[in-house]
Amino acid sequence: MNERLDKICFLPPVADAPWVGAPADDCSISIERADGQQVSLKLPLFWYDPSWAEIEIDSADAIAAAVARLGVAVSALRSDLGPVEADPDLHQIISDETDHGSAEGPAYLPRIMPYRPERYGVSDQDFDGAAVVDVRIAMRRNPRGRFAFTPEEIGRWEATQDQAPLAGGGWVPAASFPPDVDGMENLGGKLRQLRLLAAEAAVFVSLSPYRLMDELTAVLKNQPDGIILRLDELDLDALALAQFVQQTRCMMDDQGSGHVPLWVVPGKISVDDAVKLIALGANAVAVDSWCQELVNEISNTQQNASSNSGYSPYSGPRVEDWVEWVDHELFGHIERFEGLMHAMRYQSPGQRLATLSEKWAEALSLPNLNLPYQSSS
């Protein structure tokens, strides 16, 4: 896995620090809703935009649940992972503390509900147990460049019959803003409505980076519980990625929204990159590039199995094998992530990162480890 932010290094504690190892701690985060309620997540990692329509529905459900069990919040509708009458593993109650006298209520796997303006595939049950409701006003292009959804996505969400697909089986245009909201100044009403529908979820808004100054300011006035910034839409070099994160955090702080979490979708990153982005100002980081590797492998295997089924007794990996891959490969990434987070947790923000590049040091206000020595003689 290539590291994008390799020009930045992690700083150890200063030599004379009374350092004997930080006490054991977790990486959990807590999000405060506008109404004061707290939403807790095990890790500041999430899978923002899984391409569920590319793989068979049973495999999608198994992988979604396996990733979520490791603490990564997974974005999925019920219709992404099963038929309307099904109860996907990702959406099931994993424990019910009320049975033991606690008032906390049922617990679910960490899940993000993608709330697209068109609401394709959304059911009222999607709100139950969601940790985050993600209001996506950031439009996504399909593989052919249109702001549209593919026939495979629509077919999965709407459960259409093969003989009567929506839009005749072609692409379906995407909307840019919830049709029941009259302008950005009224977005707050939609956010309040969603908090009522998802009584225990934080309500985030996803933004594109293109008109960030204007749109971020307008969204923050509507008091979202968090912001998701889709930096994967731009072909950013490493320094620009780091600057976007740092400057967006500063912009939010300057506008009195220092308490509002900033989640970023950076595109392809390494484990070390994820921790560095958090040190630069992100509160959580999307790890789609870690998980998409598995989706691609499943998709290719299932396509090969389908094409060969009539000619040879092809037998590909079982769903249990994919889950084992998650438990082995993704767990290794998360273990290093937690280790790096733990190592820098008890250092002040200004003592966590440095660089050997004068350009990066100046752009990000980081210590420059490559300053030339000047003799006093």
JOVEN-V974375 format. One record per residue. N is the residue number from 1. RES is the residue in one letter. PHI is phi in whole degrees, 0 to 359 (NA if undefined). D_CENTER is the distance of its C-alpha to the mean C-alpha in whole Angstrom. Layout:
[[N:RES:PHI:D_CENTER] [N:RES:PHI:D_CENTER]]
This chain:
[[1:M:NA:18] [2:N:288:19] [3:E:267:19] [4:R:278:18] [5:L:263:19] [6:D:288:22] [7:K:285:24] [8:I:255:23] [9:C:237:24] [10:F:277:23] [11:L:271:27] [12:P:281:28] [13:P:298:30] [14:V:298:34] [15:A:301:37] [16:D:262:38] [17:A:288:36] [18:P:285:36] [19:W:259:34] [20:V:236:34] [21:G:102:30] [22:A:292:28] [23:P:298:28] [24:A:302:26] [25:D:206:22] [26:D:255:19] [27:C:252:16] [28:S:295:15] [29:I:234:14] [30:S:234:15] [31:I:249:15] [32:E:263:18] [33:R:288:18] [34:A:299:21] [35:D:270:23] [36:G:95:23] [37:Q:290:21] [38:Q:254:19] [39:V:242:16] [40:S:253:15] [41:L:228:12] [42:K:291:13] [43:L:224:11] [44:P:274:9] [45:L:231:6] [46:F:210:3] [47:W:255:4] [48:Y:283:4] [49:D:223:7] [50:P:297:10] [51:S:269:13] [52:W:299:15] [53:A:293:18] [54:E:279:19] [55:I:232:20] [56:E:299:22] [57:I:296:21] [58:D:294:22] [59:S:295:20] [60:A:301:17] [61:D:296:17] [62:A:297:18] [63:I:290:16] [64:A:303:13] [65:A:292:15] [66:A:296:16] [67:V:294:12] [68:A:295:12] [69:R:295:15] [70:L:277:14] [71:G:104:12] [72:V:275:8] [73:A:289:7] [74:V:248:7] [75:S:271:8] [76:A:191:11] [77:L:270:15] [78:R:301:18] [79:S:291:19] [80:D:290:17] [81:L:243:18] [82:G:181:21] [83:P:293:24] [84:V:305:25] [85:E:278:27] [86:A:278:25] [87:D:234:23] [88:P:302:20] [89:D:302:19] [90:L:297:16] [91:H:261:17] [92:Q:278:20] [93:I:289:22] [94:I:264:22] [95:S:199:24] [96:D:230:26] [97:E:295:27] [98:T:295:30] [99:D:290:32] [100:H:247:33] [101:G:88:34] [102:S:269:30] [103:A:264:29] [104:E:287:25] [105:G:88:25] [106:P:291:23] [107:A:246:20] [108:Y:235:17] [109:L:294:15] [110:P:295:11] [111:R:220:10] [112:I:254:8] [113:M:263:11] [114:P:284:11] [115:Y:258:14] [116:R:277:15] [117:P:305:19] [118:E:280:21] [119:R:61:19] [120:Y:298:20] [121:G:78:20] [122:V:280:19] [123:S:236:21] [124:D:297:22] [125:Q:287:21] [126:D:298:17] [127:F:285:18] [128:D:292:19] [129:G:79:17] [130:A:292:14] [131:A:275:12] [132:V:222:10] [133:V:256:12] [134:D:255:10] [135:V:277:13] [136:R:267:13] [137:I:262:15] [138:A:269:14] [139:M:284:16] [140:R:245:15] [141:R:275:18] [142:N:276:19] [143:P:302:20] [144:R:262:24] [145:G:96:23] [146:R:281:23] [147:F:278:21] [148:A:198:21] [149:F:255:20] [150:T:283:21] [151:P:303:24] [152:E:294:22] [153:E:295:19] [154:I:297:22] [155:G:299:24] [156:R:290:21] [157:W:291:20] [158:E:266:24] [159:A:51:26] [160:T:283:28] [161:Q:286:31] [162:D:301:32] [163:Q:276:35] [164:A:218:34] [165:P:289:30] [166:L:296:29] [167:A:59:30] [168:G:68:32] [169:G:88:29] [170:G:265:28] [171:W:289:25] [172:V:241:25] [173:P:302:24] [174:A:262:21] [175:A:267:21] [176:S:260:20] [177:F:203:21] [178:P:306:21] [179:P:294:25] [180:D:266:26] [181:V:242:25] [182:D:269:28] [183:G:93:26] [184:M:300:24] [185:E:294:26] [186:N:253:26] [187:L:296:22] [188:G:302:22] [189:G:296:24] [190:K:295:22] [191:L:296:19] [192:R:294:22] [193:Q:299:23] [194:L:291:19] [195:R:295:20] [196:L:289:23] [197:L:288:22] [198:A:242:19] [199:A:295:21] [200:E:241:19] [201:A:252:15] [202:A:276:14] [203:V:251:14] [204:F:256:11] [205:V:236:12] [206:S:270:10] [207:L:236:13] [208:S:274:14] [209:P:270:16] [210:Y:288:19] [211:R:238:21] [212:L:298:19] [213:M:303:22] [214:D:287:23] [215:E:287:20] [216:L:296:18] [217:T:300:22] [218:A:294:22] [219:V:292:19] [220:L:299:20] [221:K:296:23] [222:N:269:22] [223:Q:57:20] [224:P:289:17] [225:D:279:15] [226:G:186:12] [227:I:240:11] [228:I:245:8] [229:L:255:10] [230:R:272:10] [231:L:282:12] [232:D:289:11] [233:E:285:14] [234:L:252:17] [235:D:275:18] [236:L:277:18] [237:D:284:20] [238:A:299:19] [239:L:294:21] [240:A:297:20] [241:L:300:16] [242:A:297:17] [243:Q:294:19] [244:F:303:17] [245:V:295:15] [246:Q:297:18] [247:Q:288:20] [248:T:294:17] [249:R:297:17] [250:C:297:21] [251:M:298:21] [252:M:294:19] [253:D:297:21] [254:D:294:25] [255:Q:265:24] [256:G:76:24] [257:S:243:20] [258:G:297:20] [259:H:277:19] [260:V:276:16] [261:P:294:13] [262:L:247:11] [263:W:258:7] [264:V:238:7] [265:V:248:6] [266:P:268:9] [267:G:86:10] [268:K:289:12] [269:I:215:13] [270:S:265:15] [271:V:298:14] [272:D:298:16] [273:D:302:15] [274:A:301:11] [275:V:291:14] [276:K:295:16] [277:L:295:13] [278:I:292:13] [279:A:295:17] [280:L:275:17] [281:G:137:15] [282:A:286:12] [283:N:261:11] [284:A:203:7] [285:V:228:6] [286:A:282:4] [287:V:244:6] [288:D:303:7] [289:S:294:11] [290:W:291:11] [291:C:275:11] [292:Q:297:12] [293:E:303:16] [294:L:289:16] [295:V:301:16] [296:N:298:18] [297:E:293:21] [298:I:296:21] [299:S:300:21] [300:N:296:24] [301:T:295:26] [302:Q:291:26] [303:Q:293:27] [304:N:295:30] [305:A:297:31] [306:S:292:31] [307:S:287:33] [308:N:265:35] [309:S:300:36] [310:G:274:39] [311:Y:237:41] [312:S:210:40] [313:P:282:39] [314:Y:291:35] [315:S:228:33] [316:G:270:30] [317:P:301:27] [318:R:276:27] [319:V:303:24] [320:E:299:24] [321:D:291:24] [322:W:295:21] [323:V:297:20] [324:E:297:22] [325:W:300:20] [326:V:301:17] [327:D:298:19] [328:H:270:20] [329:E:288:18] [330:L:291:15] [331:F:300:17] [332:G:297:18] [333:H:298:15] [334:I:294:14] [335:E:298:18] [336:R:292:18] [337:F:303:15] [338:E:296:17] [339:G:295:20] [340:L:294:19] [341:M:297:18] [342:H:295:21] [343:A:295:23] [344:M:257:22] [345:R:300:22] [346:Y:259:25] [347:Q:255:26] [348:S:293:26] [349:P:308:23] [350:G:284:26] [351:Q:243:27] [352:R:260:24] [353:L:233:23] [354:A:207:26] [355:T:208:27] [356:L:261:30] [357:S:257:30] [358:E:297:32] [359:K:297:30] [360:W:290:26] [361:A:299:28] [362:E:290:29] [363:A:291:26] [364:L:249:24] [365:S:56:27] [366:L:256:27] [367:P:300:30] [368:N:260:31] [369:L:278:33] [370:N:247:35] [371:L:293:37] [372:P:292:41] [373:Y:283:43] [374:Q:240:46] [375:S:289:49] [376:S:274:51] [377:S:276:55]]
